[in-house]
Amino acid sequence: MSDESTHGSGEPILIVDDEKNIRRTLRMVLDGEGHAVHEAGSIAEAEAVLARENVDVILLDVKLGEDNGLELLRALKSRGEDGMSSRTSEIPVVMISGHATIEDAVSATRLGAFDFMEKPLDRNRVMVTVRNALERRKMWREVHDLRRAVDARWELLGNTPVMQDLRRQIAKVAPTRSRVLITGESGTGKELIARAIHRNSSVSGGNFVKVNCAAIPPELIESELFGHERGAFTGAVAKKRGLFEVADGGTIFLDEIGDMALPAQAKVLRVLQTGEFTRVGGEKSMRTDCRVVAATNRDLEEMVKQGTFREDLYFRLNVVPIRSPDLKERADDVPLLVESFVRECCDENGLGYKPVDEPVIDRLKQYDWPGNVRELRNVVERLVIMSDEVIREKDLPPYLGGPRPPGQGSRTGNTGPVTAIDLGRYAGKSLREFREEVESEFIRIRLAEFDWNISRTAQALGIERTNLHKKLRALGIHRGEGTNGGSTED
């Protein structure tokens, strides 16, 4: 028996029933609603239709002659890696039967049926059920599209050898339950690696819970991680679940673990050893079963030697080490990253796509990127917003080869343009005075190049932010001088 189809303009629906009169009746009802209707009288015919057509709802009879409709339902909902079930697992299936038992209805529900209708079929009931099933299908598509958009946002971009090696490491460790310690400089994408591990793990259906250990004050870290009972301390007006509890059945990502205080380290160690914890102010021991991934930009081995990081916790976390490469190690990925960031920033700001001139790409590839991918993303956003229809060299900031303020002679090196110094003006100065004045002038130049962004200036100078602040105070350099008065400290 061949498939009979009525191609309306509405959503496609498949009727699977061995009684031709039932199929005809349902087709008339659905065709009147403008749907594209497909028919099948057996499991084999239904599978043939599904192999060549996309359908939004399936109406499936429990008894199909010698076939059992529940077997087809089981195949549709099995969520296989390949084949039919990978396409059909989210299609709403409405079971229909003239001799249904409670056992049949329970089995259909357990197998994932959307609804169950008994014969003789009521026209209004059919229309309402199909309409609800189509709404479910629409919601699934929206969720699916949203998940794809979220996954794309956290995608690891790059085709250079170091990125290919990174993906191989992720592919090996992700399916296991082993703990992972991700190391690397700030802005290299350690969170992207953690999310990729979670996405490809056996707990991908659970929560991905990020904990920024550096952002939580020491006096609150225990409450944040393990929760608290009502009245445990001043301000605890209600019971609160901790992040380890929220991550149960999923992944907890301990970002900047090197900044966690020693008392909190001891409590985290206990969770890793036993899977047990107690809420602040509570007495009941609770359990959590979550995948633990940690990350840091600090040298934990050196911190262990200095006594600022627990050795036993370090070994518990560092089961599988993964290093996140610096952007300068994969300069050939810059064009791909720029293209992705341009599209993302244009969409976010409601702008049409802006192509990037090749000389701009060349400039971006030559820069060392002390702030890594995060800095590149920020630069691209600035270029997208401040440029015209095309992003050109003139749109680049001075330290990337763009136009400099009038009256500044310069030479361009790997770290950006540096204003020339008139040595004659220092005649009669002592070495200490010369050093201080040259250092002051050089710092002012770098601050101007980075629009007074303290973090990026410190990175370019090769010093810590705290040291740069001290030098600014010692040399009498005030915020915003030599610029338009703005500052963008991060």
C-alpha positions as CSV (number, residue, x, y, z in Angstrom):
1,M,0.0,0.0,0.0
2,S,1.4,3.4,-1.0
3,D,1.4,6.5,1.1
4,E,-1.5,8.9,0.4
5,S,-0.8,12.6,1.0
6,T,-2.8,15.7,1.0
7,H,-0.4,18.6,0.8
8,G,-2.0,21.6,2.5
9,S,-0.1,24.7,3.6
10,G,-0.2,23.8,7.3
11,E,2.1,21.6,9.4
12,P,2.6,18.0,8.1
13,I,0.9,15.2,10.1
14,L,1.3,11.4,9.7
15,I,-1.6,9.1,10.4
16,V,-0.6,5.4,11.1
17,D,-3.7,3.1,11.2
18,D,-4.4,-0.2,9.5
19,E,-8.1,0.8,9.1
20,K,-8.5,2.8,5.8
21,N,-11.8,4.3,6.9
22,I,-10.2,5.8,10.1
23,R,-7.4,7.2,8.0
24,R,-9.9,8.7,5.6
25,T,-11.9,10.3,8.4
26,L,-8.8,11.8,10.1
27,R,-7.5,13.0,6.8
28,M,-10.7,14.9,6.1
29,V,-10.6,16.6,9.5
30,L,-6.9,17.5,9.2
31,D,-7.1,18.5,5.6
32,G,-9.9,20.9,6.5
33,E,-7.4,22.6,8.8
34,G,-5.0,23.0,6.0
35,H,-2.5,20.4,7.1
36,A,-0.3,18.3,4.8
37,V,-1.5,14.8,5.7
38,H,0.5,11.5,5.1
39,E,-0.9,8.0,5.7
40,A,0.5,4.6,6.5
41,G,-1.1,1.3,7.3
42,S,1.8,-0.5,9.0
43,I,5.0,0.1,10.8
44,A,7.1,-0.5,7.6
45,E,5.0,2.1,5.7
46,A,5.3,4.6,8.5
47,E,9.1,4.2,8.6
48,A,9.2,4.7,4.8
49,V,7.2,8.0,5.1
50,L,9.5,9.2,8.0
51,A,12.6,8.4,6.0
52,R,11.6,10.8,3.2
53,E,9.3,13.4,4.9
54,N,9.5,15.7,8.0
55,V,6.4,15.6,10.1
56,D,5.3,17.6,13.1
57,V,2.8,15.2,14.7
58,I,2.1,11.5,14.5
59,L,-1.3,9.9,15.1
60,L,-0.5,6.2,15.8
61,D,-2.9,3.3,16.4
62,V,-2.0,0.8,19.1
63,K,-3.1,-2.2,17.0
64,L,-1.8,-2.3,13.5
65,G,-2.9,-5.8,12.3
66,E,-0.1,-8.0,13.4
67,D,2.1,-5.0,14.3
68,N,2.1,-3.3,17.7
69,G,2.0,0.5,17.5
70,L,3.9,0.7,20.9
71,E,6.9,-0.9,19.2
72,L,7.0,2.0,16.7
73,L,6.6,4.5,19.5
74,R,9.5,2.9,21.3
75,A,11.7,3.2,18.1
76,L,10.6,6.8,17.6
77,K,11.5,7.8,21.1
78,S,14.7,5.8,21.6
79,R,17.0,8.9,21.0
80,G,19.6,7.0,19.1
81,E,22.9,8.6,17.9
82,D,22.0,7.9,14.3
83,G,19.1,6.8,12.1
84,M,15.4,7.6,12.4
85,S,15.2,8.1,16.2
86,S,17.7,11.0,16.1
87,R,15.2,12.9,14.0
88,T,11.9,11.7,15.5
89,S,12.5,11.6,19.3
90,E,10.9,15.1,19.7
91,I,7.9,14.6,17.5
92,P,4.7,14.5,19.6
93,V,3.0,11.1,19.1
94,V,-0.7,10.7,19.9
95,M,-1.8,7.1,20.4
96,I,-5.3,6.0,19.3
97,S,-7.1,2.7,20.0
98,G,-10.5,1.1,19.9
99,H,-9.7,-1.6,22.4
100,A,-7.2,0.1,24.7
101,T,-6.5,-1.1,28.2
102,I,-5.1,0.8,31.2
103,E,-1.9,-1.1,30.7
104,D,-1.6,0.1,27.1
105,A,-2.2,3.7,28.2
106,V,0.4,3.5,31.0
107,S,2.9,1.9,28.6
108,A,2.4,4.6,26.0
109,T,2.9,7.3,28.5
110,R,6.1,5.7,29.8
111,L,7.4,5.5,26.3
112,G,6.8,9.2,25.7
113,A,3.4,9.5,24.0
114,F,2.0,13.0,24.0
115,D,-1.6,11.9,24.5
116,F,-4.0,8.9,24.2
117,M,-7.3,9.0,22.3
118,E,-10.0,6.3,22.3
119,K,-12.2,5.3,19.3
120,P,-14.7,6.3,18.1
121,L,-12.8,9.6,17.6
122,D,-14.5,12.9,18.4
123,R,-13.7,15.6,15.8
124,N,-13.3,18.4,18.3
125,R,-11.1,16.2,20.6
126,V,-8.9,15.4,17.6
127,M,-8.5,19.1,16.6
128,V,-7.7,20.2,20.1
129,T,-5.2,17.4,20.7
130,V,-3.5,18.0,17.4
131,R,-3.4,21.7,18.1
132,N,-1.8,21.1,21.5
133,A,0.7,18.7,20.0
134,L,1.7,21.2,17.4
135,E,2.2,23.8,20.1
136,R,4.5,21.4,21.9
137,R,6.4,20.8,18.7
138,K,6.8,24.6,18.2
139,M,8.1,25.0,21.7
140,W,10.6,22.2,21.2
141,R,11.9,23.9,18.1
142,E,12.3,27.2,19.9
143,V,14.2,25.5,22.8
144,H,16.3,23.7,20.2
145,D,17.2,26.9,18.4
146,L,18.0,28.6,21.7
147,R,20.2,25.8,22.7
148,R,22.0,26.0,19.4
149,A,22.5,29.7,19.8
150,V,23.8,29.2,23.3
151,D,26.2,26.4,22.2
152,A,27.4,28.7,19.3
153,R,28.2,31.4,21.8
154,W,30.4,29.0,23.8
155,E,32.0,27.3,20.9
156,L,35.7,26.8,20.8
157,L,36.9,28.5,17.6
158,G,40.1,27.8,15.9
159,N,41.8,25.3,13.5
160,T,45.5,25.8,14.4
161,P,47.5,22.7,15.6
162,V,47.2,23.8,19.3
163,M,43.4,24.1,19.0
164,Q,43.2,20.7,17.3
165,D,45.2,19.2,20.1
166,L,43.0,20.9,22.7
167,R,39.9,19.4,21.1
168,R,41.5,16.0,21.1
169,Q,42.2,16.3,24.8
170,I,38.6,17.4,25.5
171,A,37.2,14.5,23.4
172,K,39.2,12.0,25.6
173,V,38.4,13.4,29.0
174,A,34.8,14.6,28.5
175,P,33.1,11.2,28.6
176,T,34.8,10.2,31.8
177,R,34.1,11.4,35.4
178,S,37.7,12.5,36.0
179,R,38.4,15.9,37.5
180,V,40.0,18.4,35.2
181,L,42.3,21.4,36.0
182,I,42.4,24.0,33.3
183,T,45.4,26.4,33.4
184,G,46.2,29.4,31.2
185,E,46.4,33.2,31.2
186,S,43.3,35.4,31.7
187,G,41.2,35.8,28.6
188,T,42.3,32.6,26.8
189,G,38.9,30.9,27.1
190,K,39.1,28.5,30.1
191,E,35.4,28.7,30.6
192,L,34.8,27.6,27.0
193,I,36.9,24.5,27.6
194,A,34.9,23.7,30.8
195,R,31.6,24.1,29.0
196,A,32.9,21.9,26.1
197,I,33.8,19.2,28.6
198,H,30.3,19.5,30.2
199,R,28.5,19.5,26.9
200,N,30.2,16.2,25.8
201,S,30.0,14.5,29.1
202,S,27.5,11.9,30.6
203,V,26.1,14.7,32.8
204,S,25.4,17.1,30.0
205,G,21.7,17.0,30.8
206,G,22.4,18.5,34.2
207,N,23.3,22.0,35.3
208,F,26.5,23.7,34.5
209,V,27.3,25.8,37.6
210,K,30.1,28.4,37.4
211,V,31.7,29.6,40.6
212,N,34.0,32.6,40.4
213,C,36.1,31.9,43.5
214,A,37.9,35.3,43.2
215,A,34.6,37.3,43.3
216,I,33.1,35.8,46.4
217,P,34.3,37.3,49.7
218,P,35.9,34.8,52.1
219,E,33.2,35.2,54.7
220,L,30.5,34.2,52.2
221,I,32.2,31.5,50.2
222,E,31.0,28.7,52.5
223,S,27.4,29.8,52.3
224,E,27.6,30.2,48.5
225,L,29.1,26.7,47.9
226,F,27.2,24.7,50.5
227,G,24.1,26.8,51.3
228,H,22.8,27.8,54.7
229,E,19.8,27.2,56.9
230,R,17.4,29.9,58.0
231,G,18.8,31.9,60.9
232,A,22.3,30.5,60.5
233,F,23.7,34.1,60.6
234,T,22.5,37.6,60.5
235,G,20.7,38.1,57.2
236,A,19.9,34.4,56.6
237,V,16.1,35.0,56.5
238,A,15.5,31.9,54.4
239,K,17.1,28.5,53.6
240,K,19.4,28.6,50.7
241,R,20.7,25.9,48.5
242,G,24.5,25.9,47.8
243,L,26.1,25.7,44.4
244,F,27.4,22.2,45.0
245,E,23.8,21.2,45.7
246,V,22.5,23.0,42.5
247,A,25.2,21.2,40.5
248,D,24.1,17.7,41.6
249,G,23.8,15.6,38.5
250,G,25.7,18.1,36.4
251,T,29.1,20.0,36.4
252,I,30.5,22.5,38.9
253,F,33.1,24.8,37.4
254,L,35.4,26.3,40.1
255,D,36.9,29.2,38.2
256,E,40.0,31.1,39.6
257,I,40.4,28.3,42.2
258,G,43.8,29.7,43.1
259,D,42.1,32.7,44.7
260,M,40.1,30.6,47.2
261,A,40.9,31.1,50.8
262,L,42.5,28.2,52.8
263,P,39.5,27.6,55.1
264,A,37.2,27.2,52.1
265,Q,39.8,24.9,50.4
266,A,39.5,22.5,53.3
267,K,35.8,22.3,53.0
268,V,35.9,21.8,49.2
269,L,38.5,19.0,49.8
270,R,36.0,17.2,52.0
271,V,33.3,17.3,49.3
272,L,35.8,16.0,46.7
273,Q,36.8,13.2,49.1
274,T,33.4,12.1,50.3
275,G,30.7,13.8,48.2
276,E,29.2,15.1,51.5
277,F,28.7,18.6,52.9
278,T,26.7,20.4,55.5
279,R,24.8,23.6,55.1
280,V,26.0,26.5,57.2
281,G,23.9,26.3,60.4
282,G,22.7,22.9,59.6
283,E,23.4,19.5,61.2
284,K,22.2,17.1,58.4
285,S,25.0,15.8,56.1
286,M,24.0,16.1,52.5
287,R,25.4,14.4,49.3
288,T,26.2,15.7,45.9
289,D,27.3,13.9,42.8
290,C,28.7,16.3,40.3
291,R,31.5,16.6,37.8
292,V,34.2,19.0,39.1
293,V,36.2,21.1,36.7
294,A,38.6,23.8,38.0
295,A,40.5,26.6,36.4
296,T,43.2,29.1,37.3
297,N,45.7,31.5,35.8
298,R,48.0,31.1,38.8
299,D,50.9,28.7,39.4
300,L,49.3,26.3,41.9
301,E,52.5,24.3,42.3
302,E,54.4,27.4,43.4
303,M,51.4,28.3,45.7
304,V,51.6,24.8,47.3
305,K,55.3,25.5,48.0
306,Q,54.5,28.8,49.6
307,G,51.7,27.3,51.7
308,T,48.9,29.3,50.1
309,F,47.2,26.4,48.4
310,R,46.6,23.0,49.9
311,E,48.7,20.2,48.3
312,D,46.0,17.5,48.9
313,L,43.4,19.7,47.1
314,Y,45.8,20.4,44.3
315,F,46.3,16.7,43.7
316,R,42.5,16.0,43.9
317,L,41.8,18.7,41.2
318,N,44.8,18.1,38.9
319,V,43.8,14.6,37.8
320,V,43.7,15.6,34.1
321,P,45.5,18.9,33.4
322,I,44.6,20.9,30.3
323,R,46.3,24.1,29.2
324,S,44.4,26.8,27.5
325,P,46.8,28.3,24.9
326,D,47.5,32.1,24.6
327,L,46.2,33.8,21.5
328,K,49.7,34.7,20.3
329,E,50.3,30.9,20.0
330,R,47.6,30.6,17.5
331,A,47.7,33.9,15.5
332,D,46.4,32.1,12.4
333,D,43.0,31.7,14.2
334,V,42.6,35.5,14.5
335,P,40.8,35.9,11.1
336,L,38.2,33.2,12.2
337,L,37.8,34.8,15.6
338,V,37.4,38.3,14.1
339,E,34.7,37.1,11.6
340,S,32.8,35.4,14.4
341,F,33.1,38.4,16.8
342,V,32.1,40.9,14.0
343,R,28.9,38.9,13.3
344,E,28.1,38.6,17.0
345,C,28.7,42.3,17.7
346,C,26.7,43.4,14.7
347,D,23.7,41.2,15.8
348,E,23.9,42.4,19.4
349,N,23.9,46.1,18.4
350,G,21.3,45.8,15.6
351,L,23.8,46.7,12.8
352,G,24.2,45.2,9.4
353,Y,27.2,43.0,8.8
354,K,30.5,45.0,8.3
355,P,33.3,43.4,6.3
356,V,36.8,43.8,7.5
357,D,39.7,45.0,5.3
358,E,42.6,42.6,4.9
359,P,45.1,45.1,6.2
360,V,43.1,45.2,9.5
361,I,43.4,41.5,9.8
362,D,47.1,41.6,9.2
363,R,47.5,44.2,11.9
364,L,45.5,42.1,14.4
365,K,47.5,39.0,13.6
366,Q,50.8,40.8,14.3
367,Y,49.8,42.0,17.7
368,D,50.8,40.0,20.8
369,W,47.4,40.3,22.6
370,P,48.4,40.4,26.3
371,G,44.7,40.2,27.1
372,N,44.2,37.2,24.7
373,V,40.9,36.4,23.1
374,R,38.9,38.6,25.6
375,E,40.9,41.6,24.5
376,L,40.5,40.8,20.8
377,R,36.7,40.5,21.3
378,N,36.6,43.9,23.0
379,V,38.7,45.5,20.2
380,V,36.3,44.0,17.6
381,E,33.3,45.4,19.4
382,R,34.9,48.8,19.4
383,L,35.7,48.6,15.7
384,V,32.1,47.4,14.9
385,I,30.5,50.4,16.8
386,M,32.9,53.1,15.7
387,S,33.5,52.2,12.0
388,D,31.5,53.0,8.9
389,E,30.1,50.4,6.5
390,V,33.6,48.7,6.3
391,I,36.1,48.3,9.1
392,R,39.4,49.8,7.9
393,E,42.9,50.6,9.3
394,K,41.9,54.1,10.2
395,D,39.4,52.6,12.7
396,L,42.1,50.8,14.7
397,P,43.3,52.2,18.0
398,P,46.8,53.7,18.0
399,Y,48.5,50.8,19.6
400,L,47.3,48.6,16.8
401,G,48.5,50.9,14.1
402,G,45.6,53.3,13.8
403,P,46.0,57.1,13.7
404,R,47.9,58.7,16.6
405,P,47.3,62.0,18.2
406,P,48.8,65.0,16.3
407,G,52.5,65.8,17.2
408,Q,53.5,62.3,18.3
409,G,56.4,60.8,16.3
410,S,56.6,57.1,16.8
411,R,58.2,53.8,15.9
412,T,56.1,50.7,15.8
413,G,57.1,47.5,17.5
414,N,55.4,44.3,18.5
415,T,53.7,45.9,21.5
416,G,52.5,49.0,19.6
417,P,53.8,52.5,18.9
418,V,56.2,54.3,21.3
419,T,56.7,58.0,21.2
420,A,60.3,59.1,20.5
421,I,62.2,60.7,23.5
422,D,64.2,63.9,23.2
423,L,67.4,63.1,25.2
424,G,68.7,66.7,25.0
425,R,66.1,67.9,27.5
426,Y,67.6,65.7,30.2
427,A,71.1,67.4,30.1
428,G,72.3,68.0,33.6
429,K,69.9,65.6,35.2
430,S,71.0,62.8,37.6
431,L,70.5,59.2,36.6
432,R,67.8,58.8,39.1
433,E,65.9,61.9,37.8
434,F,66.4,60.7,34.2
435,R,65.0,57.3,35.0
436,E,62.0,58.6,36.9
437,E,61.1,61.1,34.2
438,V,61.5,58.7,31.3
439,E,59.5,56.0,33.2
440,S,56.8,58.6,33.9
441,E,56.6,59.6,30.3
442,F,56.6,56.1,29.0
443,I,53.8,55.1,31.4
444,R,51.7,58.1,30.3
445,I,52.2,57.0,26.7
446,R,51.0,53.5,27.4
447,L,48.1,54.7,29.4
448,A,47.0,57.0,26.5
449,E,47.4,54.1,24.0
450,F,45.1,51.9,26.1
451,D,42.6,54.7,26.9
452,W,43.6,54.5,30.6
453,N,42.6,50.8,30.8
454,I,44.7,49.9,33.9
455,S,44.6,46.1,33.4
456,R,45.6,46.2,29.7
457,T,48.3,48.9,30.4
458,A,49.8,46.7,33.2
459,Q,49.8,43.7,30.9
460,A,51.6,45.7,28.2
461,L,54.1,46.9,30.7
462,G,54.7,43.4,32.1
463,I,53.8,44.4,35.7
464,E,50.9,43.6,38.1
465,R,48.0,46.0,38.3
466,T,48.8,46.8,41.9
467,N,52.3,47.7,41.0
468,L,51.1,50.1,38.3
469,H,48.8,51.8,40.8
470,K,51.7,52.3,43.1
471,K,53.8,53.8,40.4
472,L,51.1,56.2,39.4
473,R,50.9,57.5,42.9
474,A,54.7,57.7,43.3
475,L,55.2,59.5,40.0
476,G,52.2,61.8,40.5
477,I,50.3,60.6,37.4
478,H,46.7,61.4,37.7
479,R,43.8,59.5,36.1
480,G,42.7,60.7,32.6
481,E,45.6,63.1,31.8
482,G,46.5,63.1,28.2
483,T,43.2,61.6,27.2
484,N,39.6,62.8,26.9
485,G,39.3,62.3,30.6
486,G,37.8,58.8,30.5
487,S,39.1,55.7,32.1
488,T,38.2,52.1,31.5
489,E,39.8,50.2,34.4
490,D,38.8,46.5,34.5
